[in-house]
Amino acid sequence: MKSFTTIWLGQLISLLGSGLTSFAMGIWVLEKSHSVTQFTLTIVLTSAGMLVAPFAGAIVDRSDRRTVLILCNIGSALSSLALFLLLRAGALAVWHIYIVVACNSIFNTFQWPALVAAITTLVPADDLGRADGMLEMGNAATTIAAPPLAGLLMAFTGVWNLLLIDFVTFFFAIVSLLLVTVPR
């Protein structure tokens, strides 16, 4: 359970950072465009990963799960960094957010089956229920905690700092993956 817990903590921190960004970017789109349609499109694009979902599991099964997890986290980190840099330069547009949201959805579509598959190789059979419970609890906790925390941080630090926080949280996920060996 030690290796699983290490990965779980890294992913939990990263998931919270992603939740902060997700909420903040939705609010940013609504504030800048004053369009519920554009805001809704941002939410709809969070499901873009469904387009690759039929292939994601098969690809993950034929790949090294740790590598898939690391690459997905790097991809998401780079997309958060791109949003941060565009925002700081004053060049961020709604369409940039659409692209990043869609890409992150695709990264997540590959990340989840890789994480679930890795659990079965890291956790003894007797502890699989507890590990699955930890995953679901972490997912639910970050889903509940991210919006109010993002709203609070946006009020005091601004959107760009949330993007920077998200970028930093990916390092926790990547380092946690580098610290453990995930059997094939």
N, C-alpha and C positions, 0 to 999 in steps of 0.2 A: 504493500500500500504506500510505501514511502515515495517511490517513483511516481505513482499516480497522483499522490497528494501534491508533489512538487509541480507537476504539469497542471493539475487542477487549479492551484493557487495562481500560477502565471496566467492561465486562461481566464480566470475569474477577474483578475485585475484588468486584463486587456478588454474583456467583455464590458466591464464598467466604463472604461474609457470610450469604447465604441458607442455605448449607449448615450454617453454625454454628447458626443459629436452628432449622433443621429438626431437627438432632440434639438440641439442647438442649430443644426443646419435647417431643420424643418421650420423653426421659428425665424431664422434668418431669411429663408425664402418667402415666408409670409410677410415679414416686415418690409422687405425690399420690393416685392412684386405687388403686394396688396391683393393677391389673387389666390383664392381658395383652390382654383383649378391647378395652378402651378404647385401649390403645397400638396395637393392630393396626388399629383403626378410623382412627386418626390416619394410619397409613401408607396405608391404602386410600384415604383422601380425597385423598392426593397425586395420585391418578389422576382426580380429578373433571373435569379439563380434557378428558378423552376425550369428555365429553358435548357439548362445543362444538367439538371438533376438526374434524368434517366441515364446519363453517362458517367456522372460523378462517382457513384459507388463502384462501378466497374473499373474506372481508372484508378481510384484509390486502392482497390483490392490488388491491383497489379503494380503498385508503387510502394515505396518505403514511406510508411505513415508519418514518421518523424519529419522527413523531408517535405512532405505535403503540408504538414502543419507549419513548419518554419516558412515555407514559401508563401503560404496564405497569409501568415502574419506579416511578412515583409511586404507583400502586395498591399495589404490594408494600411500598414504604416506609411508607405510611400504615398498612398492616396490621401491620407490625413496631412502629411507634410505638404503635398501639392496644394491642398485647400488652404492650409496655413499661409504658405508663401503667396498664393494668389490674393488672399484676403489682406495680408500685410502690404502688398503692392497696390491695393485698391483695384485689382483687376478681376476679382471674383464675380462670376456671373451665374445665374441660375442654371444654365446648361452645364456648367462645370460640375455642379452638385448632382445633376442628373447622372452624369457619366460616373462619378465617384460612387454614388449610391448603387448603381447597377453593378459596377465592378466589385464593390464590397459584398454585394449579395452573391455574386458568383464565387468569390473567395470563400464565403461562409458555407456555400453549398458543397464545396470540396472539404472544408475544414471539419464539419460536423461528422461525416462518416469516417474520416481519418481518426478523429478523436475517439469515437465510439469503438472503432476496430482496435485502436491501440489499447483501450481499457482491457479488452479480453486477453491481451498478451501480458499486461502489467499486473493485473489483479488476480489473486487466487479465486477459484470458482465460488468459495464460500463468501467472499467479500464483494462479488459482482453487484448484488442488490444495494449494498451500502454505497459503492462507487457510483452506480447509476443515480441513486438518491442525491448524492453530493452534486453530481452534474446538474440535475434538474433543479435542485435547491439554489445552486449558484446562478443558473440561468434566470430563474424566477426572481431571485433577490436583486440581481442587477437590472432586470426589466422594471421592477418596482422602484428601486432606489435612483436610477439614472435621471428620470425627468425632474423630480424635485431638486436633486443635487445640481443638475445642469442649470435649472432656473436660478438657483441661488448663486452659483458661480458666475453665470452670465451677468447677473445684477452687479456683482462686485469686481469681476475681472475682465469681462468682455468675451466675445466669441473666440477671438484668436487664441486666448489662453486655454480654452477648452480643447481646441485643435492641438495645441502643443501638449497638453496633458494626455490626450489620446495617443499622440505619437510616442510619448515616453512610455505609456503603459504597454505598448507592443514589445518594448525591450524586456519587460518582465516575462511575457509569454515566450519570447525567443530564447532568453537566457534559461528559463526553466526547462525548455526542450533540449537545450544544449547540455544541461547538467545530467540528463538521464539517457539511458540507452533503451530504445523501444525495439523489442524483438520483432523480426519479420513474421 
